Amino acid sequence: MKKYYWWVRQILKTELYSKNKIRAINALAVPFLVYSFRIFDWLREEIEIVRKTRKHLTIEGIHHLKADVNRFHIKGQNGGRGLVNLETTHNNTIVGLGECIKQDEDSLARI
């Protein structure tokens, strides 16, 4: 999780436009979390790190303090910001991993 926040801070220090900063966070910072979803058991509170990300975006002036939180994860074409929803990504990753284990015929993969 430290590496995720490090990437977010480094991206926010750049002189990119806000749309490109969101894209950079999705491309560079989020994969560190997605990879760890497969390794560690995450609690619901830990997955809600988007609040801290929104805090950093508000400090940098990209996101307004009273802006609608629901629009934060909607695609830019539909009027949102386009940040990846980590809760949905976590659930999809866990479900996909479970289906992969079920389909695997190797007896060592089944726990």
Secondary structure, DSSP 8 states (H G I E B T S, - for coil): -HHHHHHHHHHHHS---HHHHHHHIIIIIHHHHHHHHTTS---HHHHTTHHHHHHHHHHTTSS-TTS-SGGGGS-GGGTS-----HHHHHHHHHHHHHHHHHH---TTT--
